[in-house]
Amino acid sequence: MADRTTLLRVPPEDPNKSPIENVLDVTELAVLGPNIFTNTRPPWHPPGARGIYGGAVIAMSLSSASLTVPDDFLVHSCHCYFLLAGSGDLPILFHVEKVRDGRSFATRTVQARQRGKCIFTVTASFAKRGSGGKVENQVRHAQPMPVDSSTGKKLEPPPDDFDSEPEFAATGPFQNFRIDITNRDSPHAHEKKTRQWVRARGKISEAGGRRAHLNALAYISDSYFIGTISRIHRLWRFPFPVSDMDKLSPETREHVKALNDWEGLGDVRSFEDRPEIGMMVSLDHTIYFHEPEKVKADEWMFTEMESPWAGDGRGVVYQKIFSRDGTLIATCIQEGVVRLKDKSEESKL
């Protein structure tokens, strides 16, 4: 198993499913026991990352849990903890525990394990469709989607046929549009917000149904999340000082400049006197699915992220996700380790 990324032979991709459905496909392992699943295909490993993409473990755990509840129950919240970096070279086993099955709500916990060690855990709650009662008998409100900070007008998504991503952003089963940072000149990091349009590539299949859209949203929600701290504080995150830019190959130099610009950070040279990141990794991740029936992850969704607090080597980020028509469909919260390089220690080497 040590040299395999899946426990079972990898099947060919299903051409009737979108790339994100194929990536998140899980297989039940009844031979090992009840409610045990494994990744059907290798999870995506972002270039340069320590381990597999965290959103993949979130979404596959959610997918596994969803397969143990009735079809008319949809997830409304999940609370996750990242415990160890997941290896892209090993299969993952998802152990689902049926905590409770009620008339309106069902609760599941999932442990994702590699080599017997728990690398991730989540508690997910599912609500029965229609259990909230008639709309006219509900208490309802929702924050509207933000407007363009420069014009005050409605924000418009990228065109449906958008395919102009730079090469480094064109990997993986979902698309990102360039990040915009509001209040970028504010001296207060908590006043800044990052904004971006995202969507799953291709078209999610009818067979995948509503749950495939929810799994895809969970997958996408981890993109650029804790990195918001580095953007609003303008922290240098590349493994070399800015002063060494001229020593890089022309190709590498252009790649760094393009990546910095894609993330809304502007000129690389403006980072010459900025602190450098020593470590940044997610600790926990919460998603509240407000309108599960309205999630269309293969259409453009608008995300806005901000941080109310950072300190003691950690940072917290809030994320709101809106559908293309402006409906608030999810709110996410993430805390992560954010440590700066100790230059005083470097000077002693």
Helices and strands as residue ranges (DSSP letters): H 19-23, E 26-28, E 36-39, H 54-66, E 73-82, E 93-101, E 105-114, E 117-128, G 135-137, G 167-169, E 174-176, E 180-182, G 189-191, E 193-200, H 209-221, H 228-232, G 242-247, H 250-262, G 268-271, E 277-289, G 292-294, E 301-311, E 314-322, E 328-340, H 343-346
